Amino acid sequence: MTGLLDALKIGAGAILGAALFAGPAYLYGVRAGKTAAATAALEKTVEILRERKLTDEMVSGMSDDDLCRALGGVLNDGRCE
């Protein structure tokens, strides 16, 4: 009888110990995942803004005729169509 009670105590202690360890480990993982997602989103935003800056610089340097052609239009009598 004593052996059975000791085994139950050991089992309950193991389950309780695992539960106490799992909670903080889960919360740490959630926080690490949120941080990684935020970092990835920020890096993507910076990349998009850099590409947009290059496009803006290129377009700003174009004449009206060049911009019309770049957008697939055809100049007809001085008007882009």
Kinemage of the C-alpha trace (Angstrom):
@kinemage 1
@onewidth
@group {chain A} dominant
@subgroup {mainchain}
@vectorlist {calphas} color= white
{ca met a 1} P 0.000 0.000 0.000
{ca thr a 2} L 2.796 2.370 0.872
{ca gly a 3} L 4.488 1.663 -2.452
{ca leu a 4} L 1.342 2.596 -4.356
{ca leu a 5} L 0.970 5.887 -2.467
{ca asp a 6} L 4.615 6.734 -3.081
{ca ala a 7} L 4.188 6.032 -6.800
{ca leu a 8} L 1.108 8.276 -6.909
{ca lys a 9} L 2.993 11.045 -5.098
{ca ile a 10} L 5.904 10.778 -7.530
{ca gly a 11} L 3.544 10.793 -10.512
{ca ala a 12} L 1.608 13.779 -9.176
{ca gly a 13} L 4.860 15.604 -8.478
{ca ala a 14} L 6.089 14.945 -12.002
{ca ile a 15} L 2.837 16.214 -13.506
{ca leu a 16} L 2.863 19.304 -11.281
{ca gly a 17} L 6.514 19.990 -12.121
{ca ala a 18} L 5.835 19.668 -15.839
{ca ala a 19} L 2.855 22.016 -15.571
{ca leu a 20} L 4.907 24.600 -13.681
{ca phe a 21} L 7.631 24.442 -16.327
{ca ala a 22} L 5.285 24.419 -19.324
{ca gly a 23} L 3.486 27.674 -18.469
{ca pro a 24} L 6.508 29.996 -18.526
{ca ala a 25} L 8.013 28.122 -21.471
{ca tyr a 26} L 4.803 28.623 -23.456
{ca leu a 27} L 4.642 32.326 -22.620
{ca tyr a 28} L 8.301 32.766 -23.579
{ca gly a 29} L 7.634 31.079 -26.914
{ca val a 30} L 4.619 33.291 -27.615
{ca arg a 31} L 6.623 36.422 -26.842
{ca ala a 32} L 9.539 35.262 -28.991
{ca gly a 33} L 7.152 34.516 -31.862
{ca lys a 34} L 5.531 37.950 -31.650
{ca thr a 35} L 8.943 39.614 -31.594
{ca ala a 36} L 10.081 37.649 -34.636
{ca ala a 37} L 6.910 38.516 -36.542
{ca ala a 38} L 7.226 42.218 -35.693
{ca thr a 39} L 10.875 42.232 -36.772
{ca ala a 40} L 10.053 40.536 -40.078
{ca ala a 41} L 7.236 43.010 -40.760
{ca leu a 42} L 9.506 45.959 -40.025
{ca glu a 43} L 12.248 44.611 -42.307
{ca lys a 44} L 9.724 44.121 -45.130
{ca thr a 45} L 8.391 47.661 -44.654
{ca val a 46} L 11.890 49.129 -44.841
{ca glu a 47} L 12.612 47.121 -47.999
{ca ile a 48} L 9.393 48.341 -49.654
{ca leu a 49} L 10.138 51.958 -48.736
{ca arg a 50} L 13.649 51.713 -50.201
{ca glu a 51} L 12.287 50.298 -53.455
{ca arg a 52} L 9.633 53.003 -53.575
{ca lys a 53} L 12.256 55.706 -53.059
{ca leu a 54} L 14.193 54.417 -56.070
{ca thr a 55} L 11.032 54.370 -58.170
{ca asp a 56} L 10.116 57.894 -57.063
{ca glu a 57} L 13.587 59.163 -57.988
{ca met a 58} L 13.394 57.517 -61.400
{ca val a 59} L 9.910 58.868 -62.146
{ca ser a 60} L 10.775 62.356 -60.901
{ca gly a 61} L 13.599 62.539 -63.438
{ca met a 62} L 11.389 61.596 -66.401
{ca ser a 63} L 9.896 64.048 -68.838
{ca asp a 64} L 6.178 63.893 -69.587
{ca asp a 65} L 6.887 62.081 -72.853
{ca asp a 66} L 9.136 59.511 -71.154
{ca leu a 67} L 6.611 58.923 -68.397
{ca cys a 68} L 3.835 58.452 -70.952
{ca arg a 69} L 5.900 55.836 -72.803
{ca ala a 70} L 6.927 54.094 -69.569
{ca leu a 71} L 3.267 53.691 -68.674
{ca gly a 72} L 2.468 52.243 -72.085
{ca gly a 73} L 0.835 55.315 -73.570
{ca val a 74} L 1.378 56.701 -77.052
{ca leu a 75} L 1.922 60.386 -77.763
{ca asn a 76} L -0.491 61.694 -80.357
{ca asp a 77} L -0.494 65.400 -81.141
{ca gly a 78} L 1.376 66.147 -77.927
{ca arg a 79} L -1.128 64.257 -75.774
{ca cys a 80} L -0.592 60.952 -74.043
{ca glu a 81} L -3.201 58.386 -74.960
